[in-house]
């Protein structure tokens, strides 16, 4: 078993062990910690010098082989369990490892779970396994299949363990949206496979055929396939206007599920656009660039204003997560190396910061039983100083304050957006990408408004009479540790983004048709 296969297998084996009687919480935390160590070891094994941008730590187990048309007498793998990482997927593995450990760590004790305790913990591990498998797969079939694996426990967690009387309706709404998105995505992937010759589902082979002259028969076919993939991936990422499933789902989901889905699994769609749609369908990406820009501005501005209007903290977080996906789409739509680097870095930074915020959201729900700003009241900084301090770090990270990873990522995206401003040496060219980037900058102001107002409403001002006499426990050391892990990660990458960018540069520079 290779290192990457072990990384995928650890949470699956732990989930099976829990199902057959292993202690729930200790097993889940141990598996997540072991996996994070294995992922860090993968970073140590990754060669930045001699294999620039290529897949490394690879392994392949062919399932179906076909005659290789390019080499008579040889066989090619139609599809098989193939794994490998480049800089992009390696960074997303690290995101998954960190968020998984924090998510199972903040999960409630067994006696606080209403329902099947084993299902609760093994579902979190299977969500993580699905994300890890998707990011490690270099075969189109397993890339899609691992993601679908993660959706089943997500549905169960929301429908069974979610909060609020409408949890079953919300679970079905999310499942219908994501099911339709997956079917559209599957249709696009099959069309791409057929258009590229239908000989192999391996990413390397498909990319080689896509790079050949006149790889796809007509520009209209390429444009149609890209649009299908954009809609499919867009629904999974909550691209405007396909976003309405996300805020309710995250507000209703148990804390670890919200952390894992919003923080990790939702990045699958963005990863698919970078890994498949843009490099294999570059002309289609260019053709629909303006459409993507219009939709992402809807994410940033429309959903941003909706976020400001929220009166519950959990719905504010759900909408803010949707809003920030617009920045990642902007980095991808800029079609520049620095823009796509910023998009991947933002996927990492947003995943950590939104997981942190949803963890804090869970602590507030546990203490107050509600997340409505008016019912909680203000002044909590006096009663819960540690929670207030960590909450302040989380809000500042989400806003994009300098010093946090989110800031570095957004700045790179804005640079990518303005990269074409001087298309000619002396000409000032204000195109659709630049206009969308200026709209996105206004989104930073929107983020500051709802973020700082949430902090003021909860932690500043006088204590309301309804809270003065309540005995509220501040965060214990055990509750603080996973939050500190996430905050330290944001600060380290915020002050030294080059720690991750050096892995992204060669892989993203290898994506054809990106402007330097």
C-alpha positions as CSV (number, residue, x, y, z in Angstrom):
1,X,0.0,0.0,0.0
2,X,1.4,3.4,-1.0
3,X,1.4,6.5,1.2
4,X,-1.6,8.1,-0.6
5,X,-3.6,4.9,-0.5
6,X,-2.9,4.7,3.3
7,X,-4.1,8.3,3.7
8,X,-7.4,7.4,2.0
9,X,-7.7,4.1,3.8
10,X,-7.1,5.3,7.4
11,X,-10.5,7.1,7.9
12,X,-12.3,4.3,6.1
13,X,-10.8,1.6,8.3
14,X,-11.5,3.7,11.4
15,X,-15.1,4.1,10.3
16,X,-15.4,0.3,9.9
17,X,-13.8,-0.2,13.2
18,X,-16.3,2.2,14.9
19,X,-19.2,0.4,13.2
20,X,-18.0,-2.9,14.7
21,X,-17.6,-1.7,18.2
22,X,-14.4,0.3,18.5
23,X,-14.6,3.3,20.9
24,X,-16.1,6.1,18.9
25,X,-14.4,9.4,19.8
26,X,-10.9,8.0,20.6
27,X,-10.8,6.0,17.4
28,X,-11.9,9.0,15.3
29,X,-9.5,11.4,16.8
30,X,-6.6,8.9,16.6
31,X,-7.4,8.3,12.9
32,X,-7.5,12.0,12.1
33,X,-4.3,12.6,13.9
34,X,-2.5,9.7,12.1
35,X,-3.8,11.0,8.8
36,X,-2.5,14.5,9.4
37,X,0.9,13.1,10.2
38,X,0.8,11.0,7.0
39,X,-0.1,14.1,5.0
40,X,2.8,16.0,6.5
41,X,5.0,13.1,5.6
42,X,3.8,13.3,2.0
43,X,4.9,16.9,1.9
44,X,8.4,15.7,3.0
45,X,8.4,13.1,0.2
46,X,7.3,15.6,-2.5
47,X,10.1,16.6,-4.8
48,X,9.9,20.3,-5.7
49,X,13.0,20.4,-7.8
50,X,13.1,17.5,-10.3
51,X,9.5,16.9,-11.2
52,X,8.0,20.3,-11.6
53,X,4.3,20.2,-11.7
54,X,4.0,16.4,-12.5
55,X,2.1,13.9,-10.4
56,X,4.2,12.3,-7.7
57,X,3.8,9.5,-5.2
58,X,1.8,7.7,-7.9
59,X,0.3,4.3,-7.9
60,X,-2.1,2.6,-10.4
61,X,-4.2,-0.5,-10.1
62,X,-5.9,-1.1,-13.6
63,X,-9.4,-2.5,-13.5
64,X,-10.2,-2.4,-17.2
65,X,-7.6,-2.3,-19.9
66,X,-8.1,-1.7,-23.7
67,X,-5.7,-2.0,-26.7
68,X,-3.5,1.1,-26.9
69,X,-4.2,2.7,-30.3
70,X,-1.0,4.7,-30.3
71,X,1.2,1.6,-29.5
72,X,0.0,-1.5,-31.3
73,X,0.3,-4.6,-29.1
74,X,0.3,-2.6,-25.9
75,X,-2.5,-2.1,-23.5
76,X,-3.8,1.2,-22.0
77,X,-5.8,1.6,-18.7
78,X,-9.4,2.5,-19.4
79,X,-10.0,3.1,-15.7
80,X,-8.5,2.0,-12.5
81,X,-7.8,3.0,-8.9
82,X,-5.0,5.5,-9.7
83,X,-3.6,7.9,-7.1
84,X,-1.1,10.8,-7.3
85,X,-0.6,14.3,-6.1
86,X,0.8,17.5,-7.5
87,X,1.1,20.8,-5.6
88,X,-2.6,21.7,-5.9
89,X,-3.9,18.4,-4.6
90,X,-1.2,18.3,-1.9
91,X,-2.3,21.6,-0.4
92,X,-6.0,20.4,-0.4
93,X,-4.9,17.2,1.3
94,X,-3.4,19.3,4.1
95,X,-6.6,21.3,4.3
96,X,-8.6,18.1,4.7
97,X,-6.3,16.7,7.3
98,X,-6.3,19.8,9.5
99,X,-10.1,20.3,9.3
100,X,-10.9,16.6,9.9
101,X,-8.8,16.6,13.1
102,X,-10.5,19.8,14.3
103,X,-14.0,18.5,13.3
104,X,-13.8,15.2,15.2
105,X,-12.1,16.9,18.1
106,X,-15.0,19.4,18.5
107,X,-17.6,16.7,18.2
108,X,-19.7,16.2,21.3
109,X,-19.2,13.5,23.8
110,X,-21.1,10.3,23.3
111,X,-23.6,11.1,26.1
112,X,-24.5,14.4,24.4
113,X,-25.4,12.8,21.0
114,X,-29.1,12.0,20.5
115,X,-29.2,8.9,18.3
116,X,-26.7,6.4,17.0
117,X,-23.4,7.5,18.3
118,X,-21.4,5.3,16.0
119,X,-23.1,6.6,12.9
120,X,-22.3,10.1,14.1
121,X,-18.5,9.5,14.2
122,X,-18.2,7.2,11.3
123,X,-20.1,9.6,9.0
124,X,-17.6,12.4,9.8
125,X,-14.7,10.0,8.9
126,X,-16.4,8.9,5.6
127,X,-16.9,12.5,4.6
128,X,-13.2,13.1,5.1
129,X,-12.3,9.9,3.2
130,X,-14.4,10.9,0.2
131,X,-12.6,14.3,0.0
132,X,-9.2,12.7,0.4
133,X,-10.0,10.1,-2.3
134,X,-11.2,12.8,-4.7
135,X,-8.1,14.9,-4.2
136,X,-5.8,12.0,-4.6
137,X,-7.4,10.3,-7.6
138,X,-5.9,10.7,-11.0
139,X,-8.7,8.7,-12.6
140,X,-11.9,10.4,-13.7
141,X,-14.2,7.6,-12.5
142,X,-12.8,7.5,-8.9
143,X,-12.5,11.3,-8.8
144,X,-16.3,11.5,-9.2
145,X,-17.1,8.4,-7.2
146,X,-15.2,9.5,-4.1
147,X,-17.1,12.7,-4.0
148,X,-20.4,10.9,-4.2
149,X,-19.3,8.7,-1.4
150,X,-19.0,11.8,0.9
151,X,-22.5,13.0,0.1
152,X,-24.3,10.1,1.6
153,X,-23.0,10.6,5.2
154,X,-23.5,14.3,4.8
155,X,-27.2,13.7,4.1
156,X,-27.5,11.3,7.0
157,X,-25.8,13.7,9.4
158,X,-28.1,16.6,8.6
159,X,-31.3,14.6,8.4
160,X,-30.7,12.6,11.6
161,X,-28.4,14.8,13.8
162,X,-29.1,18.3,12.5
163,X,-30.6,21.1,14.5
164,X,-34.1,22.6,14.1
165,X,-37.5,21.2,13.2
166,X,-36.8,21.4,9.4
167,X,-33.7,19.3,9.3
168,X,-35.2,16.5,7.2
169,X,-36.6,19.0,4.6
170,X,-33.2,20.8,4.5
171,X,-31.3,17.5,4.1
172,X,-33.6,16.5,1.2
173,X,-33.3,20.0,-0.4
174,X,-29.5,19.7,-0.2
175,X,-29.5,16.2,-1.6
176,X,-31.8,17.1,-4.5
177,X,-29.6,20.1,-5.4
178,X,-26.4,18.2,-5.2
179,X,-27.8,15.1,-6.8
180,X,-28.9,17.1,-9.8
181,X,-25.6,18.9,-9.9
182,X,-23.8,15.5,-9.8
183,X,-25.9,14.2,-12.7
184,X,-25.2,17.2,-14.8
185,X,-21.5,16.9,-13.9
186,X,-21.5,13.2,-14.8
187,X,-23.0,14.0,-18.2
188,X,-20.3,16.6,-18.8
189,X,-17.5,14.3,-17.8
190,X,-18.8,11.5,-20.0
191,X,-19.1,13.9,-22.9
192,X,-15.5,15.1,-22.3
193,X,-14.3,11.5,-22.2
194,X,-16.0,10.6,-25.5
195,X,-14.9,13.9,-27.1
196,X,-11.2,13.1,-26.2
197,X,-11.3,9.7,-27.9
198,X,-12.9,7.5,-25.2
199,X,-9.7,5.5,-24.6
200,X,-8.7,6.3,-21.0
201,X,-10.1,7.9,-17.9
202,X,-6.6,8.7,-16.6
203,X,-6.0,12.4,-16.2
204,X,-2.6,12.3,-17.8
205,X,-3.9,10.6,-20.9
206,X,-6.9,12.8,-21.2
207,X,-4.7,15.9,-20.8
208,X,-2.3,14.7,-23.5
209,X,-5.2,14.2,-26.0
210,X,-6.6,17.6,-25.0
211,X,-3.3,19.3,-25.8
212,X,-3.2,17.8,-29.3
213,X,-4.2,20.0,-32.2
214,X,-7.9,19.9,-32.9
215,X,-8.4,17.5,-30.0
216,X,-12.2,18.2,-29.9
217,X,-14.1,18.1,-33.2
218,X,-15.7,21.6,-33.0
219,X,-15.7,24.7,-30.9
220,X,-19.4,24.4,-30.3
221,X,-18.9,21.0,-28.8
222,X,-16.1,22.2,-26.5
223,X,-18.2,25.2,-25.4
224,X,-21.2,22.9,-24.7
225,X,-19.1,20.5,-22.6
226,X,-17.5,23.3,-20.6
227,X,-20.9,24.9,-19.9
228,X,-22.2,21.5,-18.7
229,X,-19.2,21.1,-16.4
230,X,-19.5,24.7,-15.2
231,X,-23.1,24.1,-14.2
232,X,-22.4,20.8,-12.5
233,X,-19.3,22.0,-10.6
234,X,-21.1,25.3,-9.9
235,X,-24.0,23.7,-8.2
236,X,-21.6,21.7,-5.9
237,X,-19.7,24.9,-5.1
238,X,-22.9,27.0,-4.6
239,X,-22.2,29.3,-7.6
240,X,-24.9,32.0,-7.9
241,X,-27.8,31.4,-8.6
242,X,-27.4,27.7,-7.7
243,X,-26.5,28.6,-4.1
244,X,-29.7,28.4,-2.1
245,X,-29.1,24.9,-0.7
246,X,-25.9,25.9,1.1
247,X,-26.9,28.5,3.8
248,X,-29.7,26.4,5.2
249,X,-27.8,23.2,5.0
250,X,-24.8,24.6,6.9
251,X,-27.0,26.3,9.5
252,X,-28.8,23.0,10.2
253,X,-25.9,20.6,10.0
254,X,-24.1,19.3,13.1
255,X,-20.9,21.2,13.8
256,X,-18.4,18.7,12.4
257,X,-20.5,18.2,9.3
258,X,-20.7,21.9,8.6
259,X,-16.9,22.2,9.2
260,X,-16.1,19.3,6.8
261,X,-18.5,20.2,4.0
262,X,-18.1,24.0,4.0
263,X,-14.4,23.8,4.7
264,X,-13.4,20.8,2.5
265,X,-15.9,19.1,0.4
266,X,-17.3,22.2,-1.3
267,X,-13.8,22.8,-2.7
268,X,-14.3,19.7,-4.9
269,X,-16.0,21.8,-7.6
270,X,-13.3,24.4,-7.7
271,X,-10.7,21.7,-7.8
272,X,-12.5,20.1,-10.7
273,X,-12.6,23.3,-12.7
274,X,-8.8,23.8,-12.2
275,X,-7.9,20.1,-12.7
276,X,-10.3,19.2,-15.6
277,X,-12.4,22.0,-17.2
278,X,-9.9,24.7,-17.8
279,X,-6.8,22.7,-18.9
280,X,-8.8,20.2,-21.0
281,X,-11.3,22.8,-22.4
282,X,-9.4,26.0,-22.6
283,X,-11.3,27.5,-25.5
284,X,-14.6,26.7,-23.8
285,X,-13.3,28.4,-20.6
286,X,-12.4,31.5,-22.7
287,X,-15.8,31.5,-24.4
288,X,-17.8,31.4,-21.2
289,X,-15.5,33.7,-19.2
290,X,-17.9,36.6,-19.2
291,X,-20.8,34.4,-17.9
292,X,-18.6,33.1,-15.1
293,X,-17.7,36.7,-14.2
294,X,-21.3,37.8,-14.0
295,X,-22.3,34.8,-11.8
296,X,-19.4,35.3,-9.4
297,X,-20.3,39.0,-9.0
298,X,-23.7,37.7,-7.9
299,X,-21.9,35.5,-5.3
300,X,-20.0,38.4,-4.0
301,X,-22.4,41.3,-4.1
302,X,-25.9,39.8,-4.0
303,X,-25.1,37.1,-1.5
304,X,-23.0,39.5,0.4
305,X,-25.9,41.9,1.0
306,X,-28.1,38.9,1.9
307,X,-25.4,38.0,4.5
308,X,-25.6,41.5,6.0
309,X,-29.4,41.1,6.4
310,X,-29.1,37.9,8.5
311,X,-30.3,37.9,12.1
312,X,-28.9,34.5,13.0
313,X,-25.2,33.8,13.3
314,X,-25.4,30.3,11.6
315,X,-27.3,31.7,8.6
316,X,-24.8,34.5,8.4
317,X,-21.9,32.0,8.2
318,X,-23.7,29.9,5.6
319,X,-24.3,32.9,3.3
320,X,-20.8,34.2,3.9
321,X,-19.3,30.9,2.8
322,X,-21.3,31.1,-0.4
323,X,-20.1,34.7,-0.9
324,X,-16.5,33.9,-0.6
325,X,-16.7,31.3,-3.3
326,X,-17.1,34.2,-5.6
327,X,-13.5,35.2,-4.9
328,X,-12.2,31.8,-5.8
329,X,-14.2,31.8,-9.0
330,X,-12.7,35.2,-9.8
331,X,-9.1,33.8,-9.4
332,X,-10.0,30.9,-11.8
333,X,-11.8,33.1,-14.3
334,X,-8.9,35.5,-14.5
335,X,-7.1,32.8,-16.4
336,X,-3.7,33.9,-15.0
337,X,-1.2,31.9,-13.0
338,X,-1.2,34.3,-10.0
339,X,-5.0,34.4,-10.0
340,X,-5.3,30.6,-10.0
341,X,-2.6,30.4,-7.3
342,X,-4.7,32.8,-5.2
343,X,-7.8,30.8,-5.8
344,X,-6.2,27.6,-4.5
345,X,-4.6,29.4,-1.6
346,X,-8.1,30.9,-0.8
347,X,-9.6,27.4,-1.0
348,X,-7.2,26.4,1.8
349,X,-7.6,29.7,3.8
350,X,-11.4,29.8,3.5
351,X,-11.6,26.1,4.4
352,X,-9.7,26.6,7.7
353,X,-11.4,29.9,8.6
354,X,-15.0,28.7,7.9
355,X,-14.3,25.5,9.8
356,X,-13.1,27.7,12.7
357,X,-16.2,29.9,12.6
358,X,-18.6,26.9,12.5
359,X,-16.8,25.4,15.4
360,X,-17.4,28.6,17.4
361,X,-20.9,28.6,16.1
362,X,-21.4,25.1,17.7
363,X,-20.0,26.4,21.1
364,X,-22.5,29.3,21.0
365,X,-25.4,27.0,20.2
366,X,-24.4,24.6,23.0
367,X,-24.4,27.5,25.6
368,X,-27.4,29.4,24.5
369,X,-29.6,27.0,22.5
370,X,-30.1,29.7,19.9
371,X,-28.1,31.7,17.5
372,X,-30.3,34.7,17.0
373,X,-28.4,37.9,17.7
374,X,-31.3,39.5,19.5
375,X,-31.9,36.6,21.8
376,X,-28.3,36.1,22.8
377,X,-27.7,39.7,23.4
378,X,-24.3,41.4,23.7
379,X,-21.6,41.8,26.3
380,X,-20.4,38.2,26.1
381,X,-16.8,39.3,26.1
382,X,-17.2,39.9,29.9
383,X,-18.5,36.5,30.6
384,X,-16.7,34.4,28.0
385,X,-13.4,36.2,27.4
386,X,-11.6,33.2,25.9
387,X,-14.4,32.5,23.5
388,X,-14.5,36.2,22.7
389,X,-10.8,36.3,21.9
390,X,-10.9,33.3,19.6
391,X,-14.1,34.6,18.0
392,X,-12.3,37.8,17.2
393,X,-9.4,36.0,15.5
394,X,-11.9,34.0,13.5
395,X,-13.9,37.1,12.4
396,X,-10.7,39.0,11.4
397,X,-9.5,36.0,9.4
398,X,-12.8,35.7,7.6
399,X,-12.8,39.4,6.8
400,X,-9.3,39.1,5.3
401,X,-7.3,41.1,7.8
402,X,-3.5,41.3,6.9
403,X,-1.6,38.6,8.8
404,X,-4.2,35.8,8.0
405,X,-4.0,33.4,5.1
406,X,-7.3,34.8,3.6
407,X,-5.6,38.2,3.0
408,X,-2.7,36.8,1.1
409,X,-5.0,34.7,-1.1
410,X,-7.4,37.6,-1.9
411,X,-4.5,39.9,-2.8
412,X,-3.2,37.4,-5.3
413,X,-6.7,37.0,-6.8
414,X,-7.0,40.8,-7.2
415,X,-3.5,40.9,-8.8
416,X,-4.7,38.2,-11.2
417,X,-7.8,40.1,-11.9
418,X,-5.9,43.3,-12.8
419,X,-3.1,41.5,-14.6
420,X,-4.6,42.4,-18.0
421,X,-5.2,46.1,-17.2
422,X,-2.3,47.1,-19.3
423,X,-2.7,44.6,-22.2
424,X,-0.5,46.8,-24.4
425,X,2.6,48.6,-23.3
426,X,0.9,52.0,-23.3
427,X,-2.8,51.1,-23.5
428,X,-5.2,51.0,-20.6
429,X,-7.6,48.1,-21.2
430,X,-10.6,47.9,-18.8
431,X,-12.2,44.5,-19.6
432,X,-14.8,42.3,-18.0
433,X,-12.2,40.7,-15.6
434,X,-11.1,44.1,-14.3
435,X,-14.7,45.2,-13.8
436,X,-15.5,42.0,-11.9
437,X,-12.4,42.5,-9.8
438,X,-13.5,46.1,-8.8
439,X,-16.9,44.6,-7.7
440,X,-15.0,42.0,-5.8
441,X,-13.0,44.6,-3.9
442,X,-16.3,46.1,-2.7
443,X,-17.1,42.7,-1.3
444,X,-14.3,43.2,1.2
445,X,-16.2,46.1,2.6
446,X,-19.4,44.0,2.8
447,X,-17.4,41.3,4.7
448,X,-16.2,43.8,7.2
449,X,-19.7,45.1,7.8
450,X,-21.3,41.8,8.6
451,X,-18.3,40.4,10.4
452,X,-17.6,43.3,12.7
453,X,-21.3,43.8,13.4
454,X,-21.6,40.2,14.4
455,X,-18.7,40.6,16.9
456,X,-20.2,43.8,18.2
457,X,-23.7,42.3,18.6
458,X,-22.4,39.3,20.5
459,X,-19.4,40.3,22.5
460,X,-19.4,44.1,23.0
461,X,-21.7,46.4,24.9
462,X,-23.5,45.9,28.2
463,X,-24.8,42.5,29.3
464,X,-28.6,42.2,28.8
465,X,-30.7,41.4,31.9
466,X,-31.5,37.9,30.6
467,X,-27.8,37.0,30.6
468,X,-26.5,38.6,33.7
469,X,-27.7,35.9,36.1
470,X,-26.8,33.0,33.8
471,X,-23.8,30.8,34.7
472,X,-22.0,30.4,31.4
473,X,-18.8,28.3,31.2
474,X,-16.0,29.7,29.1
475,X,-14.1,27.4,26.8
476,X,-12.2,24.6,28.5
477,X,-8.6,23.8,27.4
478,X,-9.8,20.8,25.5
479,X,-12.3,23.0,23.6
480,X,-9.7,25.6,22.9
481,X,-7.1,23.3,21.4
482,X,-8.7,22.5,18.0
483,X,-9.6,26.2,17.6
484,X,-6.0,27.2,18.3
485,X,-4.8,24.6,15.7
486,X,-7.0,26.4,13.1
487,X,-6.0,29.9,14.2
488,X,-2.3,29.1,14.2
489,X,-2.6,27.6,10.7
490,X,-4.2,30.8,9.4
491,X,-1.5,32.9,11.0
492,X,1.4,30.8,9.8
493,X,0.2,30.8,6.2
494,X,-0.8,34.4,6.5
495,X,2.7,35.5,7.5
496,X,4.5,33.0,5.3
497,X,2.2,32.1,2.3
498,X,5.3,31.0,0.4
499,X,5.2,27.8,2.5
500,X,2.3,26.6,0.3
501,X,2.8,28.8,-2.8
502,X,6.1,27.1,-3.6
503,X,4.1,23.8,-4.1
504,X,1.4,25.5,-6.2
505,X,3.7,27.4,-8.6
506,X,5.0,24.6,-10.8
507,X,1.7,22.7,-10.9
508,X,-0.3,25.8,-11.9
509,X,2.3,26.9,-14.4
510,X,1.8,23.6,-16.1
511,X,-1.8,24.4,-16.8
512,X,-1.9,25.4,-20.4
513,X,-3.5,28.6,-21.6
514,X,-3.0,30.5,-18.4
515,X,-1.4,33.9,-18.8
516,X,1.8,34.3,-16.9
